[in-house]
Amino acid sequence: MRKKNNRGFTLIELLIVMIILGLIASLVAPKMFNKVSSAKTGTARSQIELLGTALDAYRLDNGAYPTTALGLDALREPAQELKTWEGPYLPKPVPDDPWNRKYIYKSPGDHGDYDLYTYGRDGQPGGEDEDEDVASWEN
């Protein structure tokens, strides 16, 4: 009499593996989501710093930062009244913040020559974590 050699997994074995994978995923997923939110805030800080560098170059050439009315678009397109514009000061169009909204620019600013900021994920002043405001005067 020949003995059968079963090589498959039983239903119980498959369920145990699925439960273990579910437990591992429940431990790892929250850590990964925290990394995504901190990465967006870090991206906003980096973009604000790079925009600040472009604004400083604009000021060196033109004697002042662009007005609020001119906005950040002045870093890519010259105002007609400027004779000393040496731009573009950014190689690409002004990026949106990581939450797909325009950065808020005000010149003269309340915290210095200019204010450049974003309200974070919630789009409202204040907040914590990914909802935290990211501002040029805090870098």
C-alpha positions as CSV (number, residue, x, y, z in Angstrom):
1,M,0.0,0.0,0.0
2,R,1.3,3.4,-1.0
3,K,1.2,6.4,1.4
4,K,0.0,9.7,-0.1
5,N,2.4,12.6,0.3
6,N,0.3,15.8,0.8
7,R,2.4,18.9,0.2
8,G,-0.2,21.7,0.6
9,F,-1.0,23.9,3.6
10,T,-4.1,23.3,5.7
11,L,-6.7,26.0,6.1
12,I,-5.7,26.4,9.8
13,E,-2.0,27.1,8.7
14,L,-3.1,29.7,6.2
15,L,-5.3,31.4,8.8
16,I,-2.5,31.5,11.3
17,V,-0.1,33.1,8.7
18,M,-2.8,35.7,7.7
19,I,-3.3,36.6,11.4
20,I,0.4,37.0,12.0
21,L,0.7,39.2,8.9
22,G,-2.2,41.3,10.0
23,L,-0.6,41.8,13.4
24,I,2.7,42.9,11.9
25,A,0.9,45.3,9.5
26,S,-1.0,46.8,12.4
27,L,2.3,47.5,14.2
28,V,4.1,48.9,11.2
29,A,1.4,50.9,9.4
30,P,1.0,53.7,12.1
31,K,4.8,54.2,12.0
32,M,4.8,54.6,8.2
33,F,1.9,57.1,8.3
34,N,3.8,59.2,10.8
35,K,6.7,59.3,8.4
36,V,4.5,60.5,5.6
37,S,3.1,63.4,7.6
38,S,6.6,64.5,8.9
39,A,7.9,64.2,5.3
40,K,5.3,66.6,4.1
41,T,6.1,69.1,6.8
42,G,9.8,68.7,6.1
43,T,9.1,69.3,2.4
44,A,7.2,72.5,3.2
45,R,10.2,73.7,5.3
46,S,12.6,73.0,2.5
47,Q,10.5,74.7,-0.1
48,I,10.1,77.8,2.0
49,E,13.8,77.9,2.5
50,L,14.5,77.6,-1.2
51,L,11.9,80.2,-2.0
52,G,13.5,82.5,0.6
53,T,16.8,82.1,-1.2
54,A,15.2,83.1,-4.5
55,L,13.5,86.1,-2.8
56,D,16.9,87.2,-1.4
57,A,18.4,87.0,-4.9
58,Y,15.5,89.1,-6.2
59,R,16.1,91.7,-3.5
60,L,19.8,91.9,-4.4
61,D,19.0,92.7,-8.0
62,N,16.0,95.0,-7.4
63,G,16.6,96.6,-4.1
64,A,13.4,95.2,-2.4
65,Y,11.4,92.1,-2.1
66,P,8.4,91.7,-4.5
67,T,5.3,93.3,-3.1
68,T,2.3,91.2,-2.0
69,A,0.6,92.3,-5.2
70,L,3.4,91.0,-7.3
71,G,3.6,87.8,-5.2
72,L,5.9,84.9,-5.8
73,D,5.2,85.0,-9.5
74,A,7.7,87.9,-9.6
75,L,10.4,85.3,-9.2
76,R,9.6,83.9,-12.6
77,E,8.1,86.8,-14.6
78,P,9.5,90.4,-14.5
79,A,7.3,93.3,-13.5
80,Q,7.3,95.8,-16.4
81,E,8.6,98.7,-14.2
82,L,11.7,96.8,-13.1
83,K,14.9,97.6,-15.1
84,T,17.3,95.5,-12.9
85,W,15.4,92.2,-13.0
86,E,18.0,89.4,-13.7
87,G,15.7,86.4,-13.3
88,P,14.1,84.0,-13.5
89,Y,15.1,83.3,-9.9
90,L,13.5,79.9,-9.9
91,P,14.2,77.2,-12.5
92,K,10.6,76.0,-12.4
93,P,7.2,77.5,-11.6
94,V,6.5,78.3,-7.9
95,P,5.5,75.0,-6.3
96,D,2.3,74.5,-4.3
97,D,2.8,73.4,-0.7
98,P,2.7,69.6,-0.1
99,W,-1.1,69.8,0.6
100,N,-1.7,71.3,-2.9
101,R,-2.3,74.9,-1.8
102,K,-0.5,78.1,-2.7
103,Y,2.1,79.4,-0.3
104,I,1.0,82.6,1.5
105,Y,3.3,85.5,0.7
106,K,3.1,89.0,2.3
107,S,5.6,91.8,1.8
108,P,6.3,93.8,3.9
109,G,5.6,91.1,6.4
110,D,4.5,91.1,10.0
111,H,7.6,89.2,11.1
112,G,10.2,90.7,8.9
113,D,10.7,92.0,5.3
114,Y,8.4,89.3,4.1
115,D,6.2,86.5,5.5
116,L,6.1,83.2,3.6
117,Y,4.0,80.4,5.1
118,T,1.5,77.6,4.8
119,Y,-1.1,76.4,7.3
120,G,-0.4,72.7,6.9
121,R,-2.7,69.9,6.1
122,D,-5.8,71.5,7.7
123,G,-5.4,74.9,6.0
124,Q,-6.2,76.6,9.3
125,P,-3.9,78.7,11.5
126,G,-2.3,76.8,14.3
127,G,-2.4,73.0,14.7
128,E,0.0,70.2,15.6
129,D,1.8,67.5,13.6
130,E,0.8,67.7,10.0
131,D,-1.7,70.5,10.7
132,E,1.1,72.7,12.1
133,D,1.9,75.9,10.3
134,V,5.2,76.1,8.5
135,A,6.6,79.7,8.3
136,S,9.7,81.4,7.0
137,W,10.3,83.3,10.3
138,E,10.4,80.0,12.2
139,N,13.1,78.3,10.1
